[in-house]
Amino acid sequence: MSLACGAECVLCVGCSRWMWKRCTYVGSDDSATWPLATPEELEPIPRICRVILAVYEEDLNIPKYAPPGGYRMDPSCVVKRVTYEQTQGRAPPYIIYVDHAAQEIIISIRGLNLVKESDYKMLLDNRLGQQMFDGGYVHHGLLKSAVWILNQESETLKRLWLENGKRYKMVFVGHSLGSGVAALLAIIVVNHREKLGGIPRNLVRCYAVAPARCVSLNLAVKYADIIHSVILQDDFLPRTPTPLEDIFGSIFCLPCLMFLICLRDTFLPEHRKLRDPRRLYAPGRMYHIVERKFCRCGRYPPEVRTAIPVEGRFEHIVLSCNATSDHAIIWIEREAQKALDRMKESSKTTTPPLEQRMVRQETLEKEHVAALEKAVSLNVPHAATPTEETREESVATTSHDQNEESTLDQDERSSRSESKSSTRTNWDELVEKLFTRSESGHLVLKKDINIVQ
């Protein structure tokens, strides 16, 4: 009898301790040790959010979501607008926009539409460990959507980049569901840059706003130099390790599901999570907008912290009433703009010296190498070595310098020769080269193929 009472006491103490830890865990704990982002790093984010919101607008000349005094798009610079009717469920709606002021060619992809069956089918088209790609695992349905978009738009993107003197950045942006598609678009393009006119790696960017967990840990770290994930405080989606098809299949009981995820992950060892190559994560470098504190009501002046985490990469669900509202693109845009304005006021200057910007760029590169080294030291499966990543980056930089030194006549000749070619890149075949069929019928990566074409 006394043994049973003792066991009950231990169980009660353990459950009470777990409940206390989970209920007192706040979103700001994930990035408590991270350094603050600089205004230069944060500057594109509010503008990028506005471009994403443009996909939701019915008429860009009379925008519903444009904040007073904020960034406004030029409707005449929208090259293409694609709706659900045109994608036929193969991809979310998107727009292609050329921002001449920022010198960027942007493809912007909208988030999940709760009333569209095709979006759910895209999320359900995945199983744990089904799709291996580029030495890691990715979400199968989102990869298919990215390949479909490239089949439709790669020639347009290539033409726009060549027409603008090979100087503009190629920027892929998306929110929620669209963020996963945008991240995989960036990864495919970086591995096949010659198919878009030989664009250098350092001119490819991706901004994943409220990102879905769509890549394995080694890919999340490997592409941290080109993919930037933006997360507002307690957002549930980047923290949910449960496959997306299970989450949205239980959307009407989401609080119950989140509680069960918390219970399960509390007792799952960290080393077991890290060494599971099939476990998906939010991609790239993380920018965490923090605006609430423990045991304090209301929103505080936001600050933005940044890092390339390997361990503890947004692993814990936050039991918060803001877990779903922080996922909204409108809130993210507003809080990012507030944080940027606050940074500019505190720094008293919007344009730092060139030397300071160069030092910051070197710091970011060192952080990327350090993250790669940490992934290797923790035995993360398929982790890229820093020497491989550094060599690829140096090749991209050299290629970019050579492009800038080329003459206008050479550019014109290459443009004419490329325009004469009538062959259209088949991205299905291009991506298929990275896979082979295993005996079980699943797609796996070929071991002897050079991934970087």
C-alpha positions in Angstrom: 0.0 0.0 0.0 2.8 2.4 0.9 4.6 1.5 -2.3 1.5 2.4 -4.3 1.1 5.7 -2.5 4.8 6.5 -3.1 4.4 5.8 -6.8 1.3 8.1 -7.0 3.2 10.9 -5.3 6.2 10.5 -7.7 3.7 10.6 -10.6 1.9 13.7 -9.3 5.2 15.5 -8.7 6.4 14.6 -12.2 3.2 15.7 -13.9 3.2 18.9 -11.8 6.7 19.7 -12.8 6.0 19.0 -16.5 2.9 21.3 -16.3 4.8 24.1 -14.7 7.6 23.9 -17.3 5.2 23.8 -20.2 2.9 26.6 -18.9 5.8 28.9 -18.0 7.6 28.4 -21.4 7.2 31.5 -23.5 8.2 32.1 -27.2 11.0 34.4 -26.3 12.8 31.6 -24.5 13.7 30.0 -27.9 16.0 33.0 -28.8 17.0 34.2 -25.4 20.7 33.8 -26.1 20.7 35.0 -29.7 22.2 38.4 -30.7 20.1 41.2 -32.0 19.7 41.7 -35.8 20.9 44.9 -37.4 18.6 47.4 -39.3 20.2 46.3 -42.6 19.2 42.7 -42.1 15.7 43.6 -41.0 15.1 46.3 -43.7 13.8 44.0 -46.4 11.3 42.1 -44.2 8.4 44.6 -43.9 8.7 45.2 -47.7 8.7 41.5 -48.4 5.6 41.1 -46.2 3.9 43.7 -48.3 4.7 41.9 -51.5 3.3 38.7 -50.0 0.1 40.6 -49.0 -0.2 41.7 -52.6 -1.1 38.1 -53.6 -4.2 38.5 -51.4 -5.3 41.8 -53.0 -8.1 41.9 -55.5 -6.9 45.2 -57.0 -3.3 46.4 -56.4 -4.4 50.0 -57.4 -6.7 50.1 -54.4 -4.9 47.9 -51.8 -6.8 46.8 -48.7 -3.8 45.9 -46.6 -1.4 48.8 -47.4 -0.4 50.5 -44.1 -0.5 54.3 -44.1 3.0 55.7 -44.8 4.3 52.2 -45.5 5.9 50.6 -48.5 3.6 50.6 -51.6 4.1 48.4 -54.6 4.0 49.7 -58.2 1.2 47.8 -59.9 2.9 48.4 -63.3 5.9 46.4 -62.2 3.8 43.2 -61.6 4.9 41.0 -64.5 2.5 38.1 -63.9 -0.3 37.2 -61.5 -1.4 33.6 -61.3 -4.6 32.5 -59.6 -6.0 29.2 -58.3 -7.8 28.7 -61.6 -4.6 28.9 -63.5 -2.6 26.6 -61.1 -5.4 24.0 -61.0 -4.3 23.0 -57.5 -0.7 22.3 -58.4 0.6 25.3 -56.5 -0.7 28.2 -54.4 -1.4 31.5 -56.2 1.7 33.7 -56.8 2.9 36.9 -58.4 6.1 37.9 -60.2 7.2 41.4 -59.3 10.2 43.5 -60.3 11.3 46.0 -57.6 13.6 48.3 -59.5 14.4 50.4 -56.4 15.7 47.4 -54.5 17.0 45.7 -57.7 15.1 42.5 -57.0 13.0 40.0 -59.1 10.5 38.6 -56.6 8.2 35.6 -56.9 5.7 35.8 -54.0 3.6 32.9 -52.9 0.5 33.1 -50.7 -0.2 31.0 -47.6 -2.7 28.3 -46.9 -6.3 28.9 -47.9 -8.5 27.0 -45.4 -11.4 26.8 -48.0 -9.3 25.3 -50.8 -9.1 21.5 -51.0 -6.1 21.7 -53.3 -4.0 23.2 -50.5 -4.9 20.4 -48.2 -4.0 17.8 -50.8 -0.6 19.4 -51.2 0.0 19.1 -47.4 -1.3 15.5 -47.4 1.1 14.5 -50.2 3.9 13.5 -47.8 5.0 10.7 -45.5 7.8 10.7 -43.0 11.0 9.9 -45.0 9.2 9.7 -48.3 11.3 12.3 -50.3 15.1 12.4 -50.1 16.6 15.3 -52.0 20.1 17.0 -52.0 21.4 14.8 -49.3 18.5 15.3 -46.9 14.7 15.0 -46.7 12.1 17.5 -47.9 8.3 17.7 -47.9 7.1 15.8 -51.0 4.0 17.8 -51.9 5.8 21.2 -51.5 8.7 20.0 -53.7 6.2 19.0 -56.4 4.7 22.4 -56.2 8.1 24.1 -56.5 9.0 22.1 -59.5 5.7 22.9 -61.2 6.2 26.7 -60.7 9.7 26.4 -62.2 8.4 24.6 -65.2 6.0 27.5 -65.7 8.1 30.5 -64.8 11.8 29.6 -65.2 12.0 31.2 -68.7 10.3 34.4 -67.4 12.7 34.6 -64.4 15.7 34.0 -66.7 14.5 36.7 -69.2 13.9 39.3 -66.4 17.4 38.7 -64.9 19.1 39.0 -68.3 17.1 42.1 -69.3 18.2 43.8 -66.1 21.9 43.4 -66.7 22.4 40.4 -64.5 22.6 42.6 -61.5 19.2 42.0 -59.8 18.7 39.5 -57.0 16.4 36.6 -57.5 14.1 36.6 -54.4 11.6 33.8 -53.5 9.2 34.8 -50.7 6.2 33.1 -49.2 4.0 32.8 -46.1 3.0 29.6 -44.3 2.4 27.0 -46.9 4.0 29.3 -49.5 7.1 29.7 -47.4 7.9 26.0 -47.8 7.4 26.2 -51.6 9.6 29.3 -51.8 12.4 27.6 -49.7 12.4 24.6 -52.0 12.4 26.8 -55.1 15.5 28.6 -53.8 17.3 25.3 -53.1 16.5 23.9 -56.6 17.6 27.1 -58.3 20.9 27.3 -56.3 21.7 23.8 -57.5 20.9 24.6 -61.1 21.9 28.2 -61.5 23.0 27.7 -65.1 19.4 27.1 -66.1 18.6 30.6 -65.1 21.4 32.3 -67.0 24.2 31.4 -64.6 22.9 33.5 -61.7 25.5 33.5 -58.8 24.5 32.0 -55.5 25.0 35.2 -53.6 22.2 36.8 -55.8 19.6 34.2 -54.8 17.5 34.9 -51.6 14.5 33.4 -49.9 12.4 34.9 -47.2 10.2 32.3 -45.5 7.6 34.2 -43.3 5.9 32.0 -40.6 7.6 29.0 -42.2 6.4 25.5 -42.4 8.9 22.8 -41.4 9.8 21.5 -44.9 13.5 20.4 -44.8 15.7 18.2 -42.7 18.2 19.7 -40.3 21.3 19.4 -42.5 19.5 21.3 -45.4 18.2 23.9 -43.0 21.8 24.7 -41.9 23.4 24.2 -45.3 21.2 26.9 -47.0 21.2 29.4 -44.1 23.2 31.8 -46.2 20.3 32.2 -48.7 17.1 31.3 -46.8 15.9 33.6 -44.0 13.0 32.5 -41.8 10.9 35.2 -40.1 9.0 34.1 -37.0 6.7 36.2 -34.7 6.9 35.3 -31.0 4.7 32.2 -30.3 3.8 31.1 -33.9 2.9 27.4 -33.7 3.8 26.3 -37.3 7.7 26.5 -37.1 7.6 24.7 -33.8 5.4 21.8 -34.7 7.5 18.7 -35.5 4.3 16.6 -36.3 4.0 16.2 -40.0 1.8 18.9 -41.6 -0.7 16.5 -42.9 -1.5 15.4 -39.3 -1.7 19.0 -38.1 -4.2 20.2 -40.7 -6.1 16.9 -40.6 -6.8 17.8 -36.9 -7.3 21.5 -37.4 -10.6 21.5 -35.5 -8.9 20.0 -32.5 -5.7 21.9 -32.8 -5.3 22.8 -29.0 -5.6 19.1 -28.1 -3.1 18.1 -30.7 -0.6 20.8 -29.6 -0.9 19.6 -25.9 -0.2 16.0 -27.0 2.8 17.2 -29.0 4.1 19.0 -26.0 3.7 15.8 -23.8 5.5 13.6 -26.3 8.4 15.9 -27.1 9.1 16.5 -23.4 10.1 12.9 -23.0 11.9 12.6 -26.4 15.7 13.0 -25.9 17.4 15.9 -27.8 20.1 13.6 -29.4 17.4 11.4 -30.8 15.7 14.3 -32.5 19.0 15.6 -34.0 20.0 12.2 -35.4 16.7 11.5 -37.1 17.4 12.4 -40.7 13.7 12.4 -41.6 12.7 15.0 -39.0 11.7 18.3 -40.8 12.6 21.8 -39.6 12.0 25.4 -40.5 14.7 26.4 -43.1 17.7 28.7 -43.0 18.7 31.5 -40.7 16.1 32.4 -38.1 14.8 36.0 -37.4 12.7 35.9 -34.2 10.5 38.9 -33.5 10.0 39.1 -29.8 7.3 41.4 -28.3 5.9 39.7 -25.1 7.5 38.7 -21.9 6.7 36.2 -19.1 4.0 37.3 -16.7 3.6 40.6 -18.4 0.4 41.6 -20.3 0.3 43.3 -23.6 2.8 43.8 -26.4 6.1 45.5 -25.8 8.3 47.4 -28.3 9.5 44.5 -30.5 13.1 43.4 -30.9 14.5 41.0 -33.5 17.1 38.3 -32.6 18.9 36.2 -35.2 21.0 33.0 -35.3 21.5 29.8 -37.2 20.5 27.3 -34.5 21.3 23.6 -34.7 20.2 22.4 -31.2 16.9 23.5 -29.9 15.7 24.8 -33.3 12.2 25.9 -32.3 11.4 22.5 -30.9 8.9 23.3 -28.2 5.3 24.3 -28.7 4.2 27.4 -26.8 0.9 27.0 -25.0 -0.2 30.5 -25.7 -3.4 32.2 -26.8 -1.3 33.9 -29.4 0.1 30.8 -31.0 -2.3 31.1 -34.0 -2.6 34.9 -34.2 1.2 35.2 -34.4 1.0 33.2 -37.6 -0.9 36.0 -39.4 1.1 37.8 -42.1 -0.5 41.2 -41.2 0.7 41.0 -37.6 4.2 40.0 -38.8 4.4 42.9 -41.2 3.3 45.4 -38.6 5.6 44.2 -35.8 8.6 43.9 -38.2 8.0 47.5 -39.3 7.8 48.7 -35.7 11.0 46.8 -34.8 12.8 48.4 -37.9 11.6 51.9 -37.0 12.8 51.4 -33.4 16.2 50.2 -34.6 16.7 53.2 -36.8 15.7 55.6 -34.1 18.1 54.0 -31.6 21.0 53.9 -34.0 20.4 57.5 -35.1 21.6 56.7 -38.6 20.1 54.5 -41.4 23.3 54.1 -43.4 26.3 52.6 -41.5 29.8 53.0 -42.9 30.8 50.6 -45.6 33.5 49.1 -43.3 30.9 48.3 -40.7 28.7 46.6 -43.2 31.6 44.5 -44.4 32.4 43.4 -40.9 28.8 42.4 -40.3 28.9 40.4 -43.6 32.0 38.6 -42.4 30.3 37.8 -39.1 27.3 36.3 -40.8 29.6 34.1 -42.9 31.5 32.9 -39.8 28.2 32.1 -38.1 27.2 30.0 -41.1 30.5 28.0 -41.0 30.2 27.6 -37.2 26.7 26.2 -37.6 27.9 23.7 -40.2 30.8 22.6 -37.9 28.4 22.2 -35.0 26.0 20.1 -37.2 29.0 17.8 -38.1 30.2 17.6 -34.5 26.7 16.6 -33.3 26.6 13.8 -35.9 23.6 15.3 -37.8 23.1 12.9 -40.7 24.3 14.1 -44.1 25.6 17.4 -42.6 27.7 19.3 -45.1 31.3 20.1 -44.2 32.3 23.8 -43.8 35.0 23.3 -46.4 32.5 22.2 -49.1 30.2 25.1 -48.3 33.0 27.7 -48.3 34.4 26.4 -51.6 30.9 26.6 -53.2 30.4 30.2 -51.9 33.8 31.3 -53.2 33.0 29.9 -56.6 29.7 31.8 -56.7 31.4 35.0 -55.7 34.1 34.6 -58.3 31.4 33.9 -60.9 29.6 37.1 -59.9 32.7 39.2 -60.2 33.4 37.9 -63.6 29.8 38.7 -64.7 30.2 42.3 -63.5 33.5 42.7 -65.4 32.0 41.4 -68.7 31.3 43.9 -71.4 27.9 45.0 -72.6 28.5 43.5 -76.1 29.1 40.1 -74.5 25.8 40.4 -72.6 24.0 41.3 -75.7 25.5 38.4 -77.7 24.6 35.9 -75.0 21.1 37.3 -74.7 20.6 36.9 -78.5 22.0 33.4 -78.5 19.8 32.4 -75.6 16.7 33.9 -77.2 17.4 31.9 -80.4 17.2 28.6 -78.4 13.7 27.3 -78.4 14.4 24.4 -76.0 12.5 24.8 -72.7 14.0 23.5 -69.5 12.0 20.5 -68.1 12.5 20.9 -64.4 10.8 17.5 -63.7 13.5 15.7 -65.6 16.2 17.9 -64.0 15.1 17.2 -60.5 14.4 13.5 -61.3 18.1 13.1 -62.0 18.7 13.5 -58.3 16.6 10.5 -57.5 16.5 6.8 -58.1 14.0 4.1 -57.1 14.7 1.9 -54.2 13.4 -1.7 -53.9 10.6 -0.4 -51.7 9.5 2.0 -54.4 10.5 5.2 -52.5 12.6 7.9 -54.1 16.1 8.1 -52.7 19.2 10.2 -53.6 21.8 8.8 -56.0 25.1 8.6 -54.2 27.3 9.1 -57.2 25.8 12.3 -58.7 27.2 15.8 -58.4 24.3 17.7 -56.8 25.7 21.2 -57.7 25.3 21.2 -61.4 
